[in-house]
Amino acid sequence: MRTARQWRAPRRFLVTGAVALLTAPLAVLGTTTPATAGVTRFERATSISYTDAKQPSVAFPVGTTDEVPVGTWTSDEGNHTSRAYFTFDLTPYQGKDIIQAGGVIGESSVTDCEKPRKIEIWRTDTPAQPPTWKTAPQVHERAGDVFNSPACPASYLELDLTETLRQAVADGQDKLTLMARVAGNHEKNKRFSRWLTPLGISIEANAAPDVPSALTVEGRTCADGRLIGTTRPVLSAEITDPDKVEGAAGDQVTATFAWWPVDRPTERTEWTSYHYYAPTRFTYTVPEGAFVNGGTYAFSVRAADQHASSDWSPECRFTVDTVRPPAPTVTSTDYPSGWNPPGHGGPGIPGTFHFTAPGADDIAGYYYGESGPISYVAADESGAATISHAPTRRHSNRLYVQAADQTGNRSPQTIYEFTVRDTAPRITDGNPDGAIGEPRELTFTPGMEDVVEYTYRLNDDEPVTVPAGADGTATTTITPRKSGSNRITATSRTSDGLPSGEAQLSFYLSTEPTVSSEQYPIGGGEGALVGTPGTFVFRPGMPGVTEYVWSVAGGPGVAGEFTFRPARDGVTGYVYTFEGEEERTVTAGADGVATISWTPQSYPADRSGWVRLTVRATMGSMVSDGTEHSLILNRLAPTVSSSDYPPTGGGGPGVPDEFTLTAQMPGSTEFVYRYNGEEQTVAAGADGTATITLTPQYDGSNYLYVSSRTTSGITSGEDYYYFNVNYPG
């Protein structure tokens, strides 16, 4: 399949792709430019035959892809003079305009290329059966001569058949027969004869678009008495065109919208759309000021392609009605309006609500809902409607209601406020301080009359239903096993099947143990000096505890042990690297296990304390892929205290005071501190402390940056002490 293009000269067309057209059984072609709308098809002859003057009573039908002779040619039987006949089916083109048609034929052999090509194409009657020389059909006009070509034999020759096809279709012919022969007296000259490949015709035809259909106004189908609620409606129509190639877009079409007041048809206005491929839906918005409230209008649509137009569609009439109905009145005896505790009914208990729109005679229905007017109910002949609605929450409730008229105009919104009784049961926990895994007895007390059962649910467990006693209460036992937040929900039901509102009871189960220490109090207070042993007490947060898993965070200068275990048998050692340090090795025991001790030399501030340990197992000379373990080091920076300059503020500019630095890293021998950008050091005493004197120069926020280090160069990591200097006076 190939897309045709516009012909470039009156007598030269379809030059490219001719061989494909000659060999394809049927090609369906689509045009590529809006200027030549229509569908181009390549038609192969439905029947082909030739005649022979030597055998004047014999017909010679051939296949639709076979070659045929023309002119005088020689065989073992002697000389023959032949003409070829090609019949085409024109039924697909009835009622269409032929835009252009081009014949395509080729030469398979030529007797003498020195002689000029003298091939003529004539239109004849269509024979009922393959003709003989004697029964040759009546010849009419010459359809044309093939265009010349320097090639010989020429596999591709063209001729213009546009007028021939137009006349045949205009005459209502459903078949077209064309005869090929050598011209005039040259027909008897053997040197002008040749064998031809089958004649085919590339036909571009166009049918007018279909009459537009499925007209709508403001999204509504056309109907008698149609009302619309805007003076700027959107008009719409579906446009189709019979000229369509399967699997491709159809013709480019336009839609012309015409509209007018029904009582003044001469005030007609038309608007034509842009081009777009059929099938499609065109829309048009009527401009401001064209329509007025109360006016009745009609519109019609006509489609057109580049060559023909459809008839106008049946008109669509409508009346503009932009008057909104009045706000509705809402009443209910089950749920009277107003704040009137304890209220009526209950969540989930339906009540009847009546809607009316006094003063309106064209009410179609009402929109309503708890959070907005979403649901719809049709009105009766009087314009009223009744709904059954079950509130979903207790206490204050609202129902939003709007009336809608026959046009679809909505009224202002009415907000109906009413009070719903709290019918939810009460839940009492008999063991409010119970731990995880301990049973709790729950008691359900009714919040409404005639309760016969309760349905409760613990977290996401399946709902459980328990019967109520004669007094309306019920008890049940649960054993929660989920740490953290827990929730119980419960509802009740009466003997009449009325549901209650939902009750909720939440509680928190803590499972983590608590830690306390006399030497190192948690959450405040001054702890013992660095290096002082401390006792830590672990207390359970749940029953049945048999052991505790604990650890302490290391830091610079604090040794820690790491154990490597093999993933398979035969491991003899390990190669390991702490990030930023050199690679080390360790020999494994007979069980493949090895333990190392590592003392960090500094706090990795650039990595916020994170250190990556990479370990590879060795088996003789083989080394495994690496396993990574990440850990974070604590910053063991010194603490700072000052009597005159606590963090909350004190002192003043020019007022000196002492600051006490206390080491947190074991083995610290000196402190490094910075204040106002100048770095200084001070030796640590035997107790791990040092005192410095600072004189702030400015009021407001001040920062003292401190760290410590050992004789071997281990650094603690830096932290800061913030203090506020009071404004003088």
N, C-alpha and C positions, 0 to 999 in steps of 0.2 A: 504494500500500500504506500502510495506517495502523495503528498499534498500538492495539488496543482497551483499554478501561479497565474497571474494575469498575463495575457499574451502581449508580446513586445512589439509586434508589427502586424499589419492587417493580414499578411499572407505568410507569416512565419510564427508558429505557435507550438507549444508542447514539445519543444526541442529536447529538453533534458528528460531523461528517463524513458525514452521511447522503447528501448529494448525490453524494459520491464513491462510496459503496457502490452507489447506484442506477445510476450510469453505467459503473462498471468491469465488464469481462466476468467477472473473477474476482479477488477479493482474498484473500490469505492473511495472517492477522493473528496476532501473538504477544502474549500477555499481558504486563503490565508489573509485576505484583505477585505475590509468592509466595503470597498468599492465594487466588488464582484460577489455579491451575496448569492447564495444558492449552493447546491451540492453538485460536485462533478463526479460522474461515474464513467468508467471505461466499459463500454458494451462490446462484447464479442458476438459475432454472428451466431444466430441460433441454428442456421443451416447454411451449408456451402455446397455448391455443385458447379460443374462446368459442362459445356457442350462441345461437340466435335463435328465439323462439317463432313468429315469423312464417314462418320456414322450418324447421320442426321436423325435417326429415330431412336437413338440410345441416349439415356440420361446418365450422367456421371456424378452422383453424389459422393462427397468425401467427408471425412471427419472435420470437426470445427477447428482443428489445429493443423490440418494437412495443407500441402501446397497445391496450387492449381496453375495450369498453363493458360497463356493468352497469346494470340497471334498464331502464325504458322510455324509448326515445328515438325520434326521428322522422327519417325520410329522405324522399326523393322517392317512395319506394315505400309510405310510410305509417309506422305505428307498429311498433316492434320492442321485444321484451323479451329481455334478454340476461343470461347468467351467464358468468363467466370461470373457467378451469381452469388451474392451475399445477402441474406435476409436477417433483419434485426427486429427485436420485440420493442415496441414503443408504448406498451401499456403503462409502464411506470411514469410516463411523461404526459399523460392525458391531463388537461387542465392546467398545465404548467407553462411558463414562458421559457423558451429556449434562448439562453443568453449567448452561448457560442458552442459550436461543435466542430471537431477536427477529426478527419480521417487519418488513420495510420496504417500503412501497408509496407511490405518489404519485398525485395527480390532475393530468391534463393539461388537462381542461376540466370544468366543472360547469354543469348546466342552470339551476339557480336557487340562488344562495348564500343566499337568505333561508330556505331549508328546511334543517333540521339534517341532518348527515351520518349516514346509516344503512347503513353498510357492515359486512357480516358475513363472517367467514371460517370455512368448514366443511371438515372432513376427509371425503374420499370414497374409494371404491375407486379404484385406479389403472386407467384404461381401457387396453385394448390399442392403441387408436387414438383420434384426436381424436373426442370424443363429439358427438352431435347433441342437440337438445332431447328427442327421443324416446328416445335411447339413453343418456341421462345416467347416470353411475355412481351406485351406491348411496351415499347420504349417511349419515354416521355422526354424530359429535358436533360441536358447534360449537367450533372451535378458539379463537375469540376475536373481539372487536370491535376495530377500529382505535381508537387513542387519539384523542381530539378535538384539534383544532387551530383556532385563530382564523383562520388563513389560508384563503382560498378564491379560486381552487383552491389546495390545499395540495400543494406539490411533495414533501413528506416527511411520512409518517404511519407510526406504529409500532403494533405489537401484540406481546403476549407469547405465544410459541409453545413455551415450554419443556416443558410437560407433554405437548403433542402430539408433539414430537420424541422425548421420553423413551419414551413409550408405543410409538411406531412402531419405534424401535430395539430396545426390549425385546421386541417381538413378532417381531423378526427380519425386518421389512420392508426390502427393498432400494430401494423407491421410496415417495414420499409425494406424494399429490395433494391440493391444497387448492383449494376453490371460493370465489370472491368473488361476492357478490350483494347487492342492496339488501334490507333486512330486511322480512319479512312483506308486508302489504298495500301498503306504500310502493313495492314493486317495480313496481306497475302505474301509479304516479303519475309522470308524466314529470318533474315538478319535482324529484324525488329522484335522477334519473339523473346519471351522470358517466362520463368516460373515464379509465381508470387506466393508470399506467405499470406495468411488470412487478413482480410481487411477488418479493422476495429475502429470504433468511434468513441472519442472522448467527448462527453456531453455535459455541459454545465447548464442546469435548469433550475428554475426557481418557482416555488408555489407561494402564493400570498399567505401571510400569517393567519392562524385561526382567529376567529372572532374571540375577543377577550372574554374570560369567564371568571366565576367565583369572585364577583365584585363584593367589596366590603366597605363600610363606612365606620370609622373609629373602631375597627376590629370586629364589627358585627355584620353578619350576612344581610343582604337586602331582603326586606319583607314588607308587606303592606303595613302602613302605620308605624314604620320604624321611627323611633325618637332617639336623638342624640343630645348629649348634655354639654356641647361646646360649640362655639362659633368658629373654631379652627379645626375641623375634623380632618383626620387622615383618610384619604381615599385610596383604594387599593384594587388591583386586578391582576389575575393570572394571565400571562402571555405565553402562548405556545406557537410553534411553527412546524409544519410538516417536513420541512427540509432539515433532516437531522441524520448525521452519520453515527452509526452504532458505536458507542464508546467514546464519542467526541462531542464537543459543543455544537449546538445548532447555529442557525443564522443569527447575526446581530440584528436586534429589533429595537424599536422605540415604541412608546405608548403615548398616545395623545389623550389627555383627560379634558373633557368638556363638561361644564356645569352651568346651571342657570336657575333662576327662580321659576317655579312651576307656573305661576300666574303671569310671568313676563319672559317667555321663551326667547324673545329677541335679544335679551341681555345675556347672551351666551359668551362665556370666556373659555379659551382653550390654552392648554399648556402641554408642550411636548417634552418628553424625558430625554435623557442621554441614551446612547446605544449600549445594549448589553446582550449577552448570548441567551437565546431561548433554550429551554423554558425558564422563566423567571417570574417573579412577582414585582411589579412596579408599585410604588406608593407616592402619594403627593399630599402635602399639607396645605390646605386652603389658607391663603394669607389673611392677616388681621384685617377686619373691616368688611370682608366680602359677604359674610353671613350675619344675620341678626336673630335675636331670640324671637320665636314665634313664626319665623319664615319656613316655608316648605320649598325644598330644592330637589333637583334631579341632577344626576351625572351619568355620563356614558364614556366608554373608552374604545379607542380604535388602535390597532397595532399596525406597524409598517416595518418592512425591511428596506433594502436599498432599491428594490424594483417594484414592489407592490404593497398595497394596503389591504387590510381586512375590512369587513363591514363594521359599522358601529355596533357595540354591544347593546343588548336591551338596557333601558335606562333603570337606574336605581334611585328611588325617591325616599326622602326622609324629612323630618321636621326638627328644627332646632328648639330645644327646651332647656334653658339654663337656670330655671327657678328651682331652688332647693326646697325640699319639704320642711315643715317645722320640726323642731326637736321632739322626740317621742315622749310619752308619759309612761312610766313603769310603775306597776303596783304588784304586791304579793301579800297574801294573808299568811303564808307559811314563814316568810321572812320579811316582816314589816320594815319600812325604812327607818333610819335613824340609829343613834347610839343608845341602846336600851339593854344594858347588862341585866341578867347574865346572857341574854340573847335567845335565839330560837334555833330549833333544829340541831344541826351539828355538822362537822366536816363529813362529807360523803353521804349525807342524808338529803335526797332530792326535795326540791320545793317547786311550786308552780309560780311563774312570773307572767304577767300580762303586759303586752305592748300595744299602745294606740298612738295615733298621730292626729289629734284634734285639728280640724280645719283643712285637712288634706283629703282629696278625693281620688288620688291616683297612686296610692301606696302599693308597691309590689311586695315588699317584705322588710325584714329588719336584720341588721348585723349586730352581733352581741358577743361578749366575752369577758372573762375576769381580768385579763391584762390588756384588752383592746377589742374593738368590734371586729372579730374574725369569722365566727360562725354565722350561718345565714338560716333564717326561717321565712317561708313565704307567708304573706298575709292572706286572710280570708277576704270574702267579697266586701266586707265592711271596712277593710283596711287594718284590722287588728290581727294580732298573733299571740299565741300562748306557747311557752316552752317549759320544760322540766329541767331544772339546773341544780346540781349538787355542789355546794361550796367545798373548796379544798382546804380551807384553813379556818381556824377558830377566831373569835372576836371580830374585829372590824374587817368587812369585806366590801368589794365594789363590783358592780356589773356595768360595763360600758355598752351603750346601746345607740344605734343610729337607724333612722328610717331611710328607706330607699324607694324612690318613685319608679314609675314604669320606664322612665328614661334611663335610670341608673344613677340619678343625682342622689347624693347622700345628704342627710340633714345634719345640723350641728349635733354634737355628741351630748347625750344625757348620761350622767354618772349617778347610778342608783347605789346608795350606801346603806348597808344593813349590818346587824350584829348577829354573829353565829355563836351559839353556846359551845363552851369547851366541854366536850364529852369524853376526852381522853382519860383512860384509867390512870391511877396513881401507882407508881412502882416503889416498893420499900425494900431496901437491901438489908438483910439480917446480919451481914458480916462485912460492913463497909471497909474495915481495915484488913481484910483478908489478903493474903499473898497469892502469887500466881500458883495455880494448882490446888488451892484450897477451896472447898465447896462454899457456896453462898445460897442462902434460902431467900427467894424473892416472893413478895406478897403483892398481888394485884388487887386494887380496890376500885370499884366501878365509879365512873363519872357520869353515868346515865342510868335510867331505870331498866329493870327486866333483863340484866346482862346474864347470859347463860354460858359464855365461853370467852377465853382470851387466846390470842395468837401472839406469841413473842418470838424474837429472833436475837441471837447473840452474834454481833458482828456480821460476818457473811455466811454464817451457818444456815442450814435449812430452817424454815419457820416451824414452830412447834405449837400445837393447840392443846390447851388444858381446859377442862370443864370448870365452871364456877359453882360454888356451893350455894346453899339456900340463901345466904346473906349476900350473895353476889360477888364474894371474894374468891381468890384461888391462890394456892402456893405451889411453888416448884423449886427445884434445886439445880443450880448450874455450877460447873467447875471451869472457870476460865483458865486457859493455858497460853494466852497470847500476852507477851510483854508490851508495855506501852499503853496507848489509849485503847479503851474498850467501850462498846456501846450496846445497850439493850433497847430495842424498840418493842412496843406492845400496843395492840388494839383489842377492843372488845366487840361482841356482837350480841344483839338482843334475840329473843325468841322469834321476833318478826323478821329477823334478818337484817336489821338496821346496823350499819357499822358505826364505830366511834372514831374520833380523831386519834392521832398517833401520839403515844407517850414515849419519852426517851429518858434513859438514865445512863450517864457516862461515868467512867471511873478509870483511874490510871494504875497500872501494875508495874512497879519498879523491880527489876531483877538484878541490877548491877550491885555488887558489894560496896560497902563503905570502907574507907581507909582513914586511920587516925594515927598520930604520933606525938608523944610528949615532947621529944627533942626537936621535931620539925613539924610544928602545927600547920595544918592545911587551911587556907583561906584567910590568913592574916596572922599577925604575931611574929616576934623575932625568933628565929631558929638558932640552933647551936652553931658554933664556929665550924668552918670547913675542916674536914678530917675527923669530926666527932662522931662516934658510932651512934646510931639511932634505932629505936624499936618501932615497928609499924604493925598495927593491929588491923586484921581484915575481918569484917563482919558480913554475914550473908544477907542477900536481898531476896532470897527465895528459899523455900523449904527443901531439905534433902541434899544440901551442898556437901560434897565429900572432898573437894580439893579446890585450890586456887591456882591460877596461872598468873604470874606477875613478872615484871621486868622493870629495870631502871634505865633511864636514858643516859647514854654516855656523852662525852664531850672531849675537847682537847686535853691531853694528859691523863685521860682515864682509860685504863687498859680494858679490853673486852675480848672474850673468847668467841671463836667461830668454828663450828664443826662441819666438815665436809663428809658427806656420805655418798657411796657409789650408786650409780643407776644400774650397774650390772656387775657380775663377778669379774675378777681379774685385774681390778684397778690397783696400781702400785704406788701412785702418788698424785699430786695435784700441782698445777701451775696457777698462781693467783696474783691479781693486781688490784690494789686499791687506787681509785681514780686519782691521778696526779702523782703517783709514786711509781717506783721501779717494780718490775716483775719479780716475784719470789716463787720458790718451790718448797714443797713439804712432802715427806715420805709417808705413805699410808701404812696403817697396821695390817696385820694378817686379814682382818675383816674388811679392809678397804676404807676404813674410817681414819680421818686425820683431824686434829684440833690445833688451831693456831691462836696466838694472842696478838692483838694489834692495839697500839696506842696512837691515836691521832696526834699529829704534831701541830696542827693549827685548825682554826675554824674556816671552812671554805665560804667566805662571804659572797664570792661571785656566783655561787650556786645555792645561796640561801641555806647552807648547811648540808645539802644533799651530797652523798658519796655513793659511787657505784662500785661494787665489788664484782669482779669478773673471775670466774673459776673454770679451769679446764682439767679434766681427768686425764691421767697418763696410764698407758698399758704397754710397758716396755718403751719402744720408740714411737708408739702411736699416741697422738694427742686428740682428744675429743673436741667438739664444738664447745663454745663457751656458754656458761650459765651465769646470768646476772642477778645480783641481789642489791637492792637500793636501800640505804638507811639514811637517817638524818641525825646530825650531831647537834647537841644543845650548845648554845653559846654560853660559856662559863665566864662571862664578863664580871668584873667586880661590882659590888653594890656600893652606893654612895649615900651618905647621910650628912645633914647639916642642921644645926639648931636654929640658926638665924635665917637660913634660906631653904625652908621646906618647899616641896613642889607647889603648895598652895600660895606661896608668896611671903615675902618678908624683906628686911633690910632696906637698902636703898642705894642709889649710885654713890660710889666712893666709900661705902661702908664695907670693910673687910670682914671675913669670917672664915672659920675652919671647916673643911670638908673631909670627912673620914671615908677612906677607900678600904673596902673589905674584900679580900680575894675569895673567889669561888672555885678556882682551879687549883687542885692539889699541886704543891711544889712551887707556887708562885713566889718569885724573889724580888720582882719589881713591878711597878705600875707605869703604864704609858698613858698620858692624858693630854687632851687638847681643849683649850679654852680660847675663844676668839681667834682660832686658826693657828696658834703657836703650840707645837708639840713639845712636851717635857716628860721627864721620867723622875720617879722617886722610888727609893728602895722600900721593900716590904719588911715589916718587923717580923719577929719570931712568931707572933700571933696571927700573921697574915694580913696585917692592916698597915695603913700609912695615913698621915694627916697632912693636908696641904692647905695653904691660905690663898684665897682668891678675893680680889676687890672688883666687883662689878662696876662698870663705867656708865651703864645705861639702864634705865628702867624697862620693864616689860619682860618678854620671854628670853631666857638664857639657856644654853645647852653646854654641858660638860661631857665630853666623850672620853671613855675610859676603857682600858684593857689591861691584862697582866701577862707576864711571861716568866718562864723558868730559866734557870741557868743554862739548860741545854737548848734553849731557843723555842720551846713549845709556847704557842700563843693562844690566848683564851678566846679570841674574838672580841670585837668592839661593841659596846652599847653606850647609851647616853643617859645622863641624869638631867631632867628638866626642872628648872626652878624659875619662879617669877620674882622679879625685883620690883619692889613697890615704888610708886611715883613719890618723889620727895614732897613733904608737906601734906 
